[in-house]
Amino acid sequence: MRLITFRRLEVVSFCHSTIYLALLVSAFIAGNPEPETFILGLAHGVLWIGMSLVCIAAARARIIPFWLAVTVAVIGGLGPFAGSIGFVVADRRRARTAQS
């Protein structure tokens, strides 16, 4: 579990959100070009499955809070932006508790 850290999960979450944004732009603004849309869609799907599994394992190992793992796993398939926002919120909460 040493490979899984809060920061690494946060970075992957932001990368996932970027890929998803590129997919939305490709599908709805750029006129659905192929194979770009297929590749971005596949990347989004694989990343969502991977992030879900890793975040659930990270929650069990107490690396991330349970609510964040649920946000990534449940809402992340429809919009990974929620997971990225969740990481920002969790990071701010961690910083606040570290100062106290």
DOTI-400021 format. One record per atom (N, C-alpha, C): residue in one letter; x negated, y negated, z negated. Coordinates in steps of 0.05 Angstrom, whole numbers, plus 5000, padded with zeros to 4 digits. Example, Ala and Ser with C-alpha at 12.3 -4.5 7.8 and 13.67 -1.06 7.14 Angstrom:
% residues 2
A473651144844 A475450904844 A473650664844 S474350454858 S472750214857 S474249994843 
% end
This chain:
% residues 100
M498450245000 M500050005000 M498349755000 R495749774999 R494049534999 R494149385025 L494949525047 L495149395073 L497649215074 I499549275057 I502049115057 I501848905036 T501748655044 T501748425026 T503948235033 F504648065014 F506747865019 F505947695043 R503547595044 R502647415066 R502747555093 R501947805094 R501947945120 R504847995129 L506648055111 L509448095118 L510647825127 E509847615114 E510847345122 E509847275150 V507347325156 V506347265183 V507747425204 V508147685199 V509547855218 V512447765222 S513647675200 S516447575202 S516547325220 F514647145217 F514646905234 F513946985263 C512247175268 C511747275295 C514247395307 H515747545291 H518247665299 H520247455307 S520447245291 S522247025297 S521446885323 T518846855328 T517846735353 T518646905377 I518247165375 I518947345397 I522047335402 Y523547325381 Y526447315384 Y527247055397 L526046825389 L526646575402 L525946585432 A523646705439 A522946735467 A524946915481 L526047115468 L528047285480 L530647125485 L531446955466 L533846795470 L533446595493 V531146465494 V530546275516 V530546425542 S529246655543 S529046805568 S531846895577 A533446995559 A536047105567 A538146885574 F538146665559 F540246475563 F539546215578 I537046145577 I536145895590 I534745945616 A532946145616 A531346205639 A532746385660 G535246465655 G536746615674 G536246915673 N535447015650 N535147305646 N533147445665 P530647335666 P528747465685 P527847735675 E527547915693 E526648185687 E523848215697 P521948345685 P522148515661 P521648355635 E521448095636 E520747935612 E522847975590 T525447955598 T527547985578 T527548265566 F527048465582 F526948745572 F524648775552 I522248675559 I519948695542 I520348555515 L521448315517 L521948155492 L524148295475 G526148405488 G528248545474 G527148795460 L525548945474 L524249175463 L522449105440 A520848895443 A519148805421 A520748725397 H522948585401 H524648505379 H525848755365 G526748945380 G527949185368 G525949345352 V523649385363 V521549545350 V520549395325 L520149135327 L519248975304 L521448975282 W523948965289 W526048965269 W526049235254 I525849455269 I525749715256 I523349735238 G520949665248 G518549675232 G518649495208 M519549245212 M519749065189 M521649165168 S523849285177 S525849385158 S524649605141 L523349795153 L522150015138 L519849925120 V518149755130 V515949655114 V516949475091 C518949315096 C519949135074 C521349295053 I522749515060 I524049685040 I521849815023 A519749915036 A517450025021 A516149815003 A515849575014 A514649354998 A516349274974 A518949294977 A520749224955 A520449444933 R520249694942 R519949914922 R517249884908 A515149784921 A512549744909 A512349474895 R514549324894 R514749064881 R512848854892 I512448874919 I510848674933 I512648434941 I515048504949 I517048294955 I519548354939 P521248144934 P523748204920 P525648364936 F527448504922 F529348674936 F531148524954 W532048284946 W533848124962 W532548054989 L529948004989 L528547945014 L528448185032 A527948415021 A527948665038 A530748705050 V532848655035 V535548695046 V536048485068 T535148235064 T535548035084 T534148105110 V531748205108 V530248275132 V531548515145 A532348715130 A533348965141 A536148935152 V537848785139 V540648775147 V541148545167 I540248315161 I540748085178 I538648055200 G536248175196 G534048145215 G534648255243 G536448445246 G537048545272 G538548345289 L540148175276 L541647975291 L540247705292 G538547655273 G537147395272 G534847405253 P532447465263 P530147475245 P529447215232 F530646995240 F530146735228 F530946745198 A532946905191 A533846925163 A531647045146 G530247245157 G527947365143 G525747175139 S525147015159 S522946815157 S523646605137 I526146515137 I527046325117 I526846445089 G527646705087 G527446845062 G524646855051 F522646895069 F519846895060 F519046625049 V519946415062 V519246145053 V520546095025 V523046175022 V524346144996 V522946304974 A522346554981 A520946724961 A518146614954 D516746504974 D514146394969 D514346154950 R516345984955 R516745754937 R517445834909 R519046044906 R519746144880 R517346264866 R515646404881 R513146514869 R511346294859 A511146084876 A509445854868 A510445714843 R513145684841 R514345564818 R513845724793 T514145984794 T513746154770 T510746164763 A509046144783 A506146144776 A505345894762 Q506645674767 Q505945424753 Q506945414725 S509045564719 S510245554692 S508645714672 
% end
